[in-house]
C-alpha cells in the first residue's frame, strides 16, 4: 500500500480480514484501517494515538 498525507509519502505491506486492514509500515505498531461503506478507510496509527481518514 502507498499513500500520501500532507505531502509526505508512506508505504507498507499488510493483510486484510473482511473490512479491517493492517499495514506494517516500518514502525513499531501497524496502521489499522476499517473500510467504511462509503469506501473511505478510517485508520489509527501510533498505537491508537493518532487517527486518519483516507478518501479514494
QUIURNOR-V294956 format. One record per helix or strand of 3 or more residues. SS is the DSSP state (2 for helix, 1 for strand). FROM is the first residue (numbers start at 1). TO is the last residue. If there is no record, write none. Layout:
# QUIURNOR-V294956
ss = [SS | SS]
from = [FROM | FROM]
to = [TO | TO]
This chain:
# QUIURNOR-V294956
ss = [1 | 1 | 1 | 1 | 1 | 1 | 1]
from = [2 | 8 | 13 | 20 | 31 | 41 | 50]
to = [5 | 11 | 17 | 24 | 35 | 45 | 54]
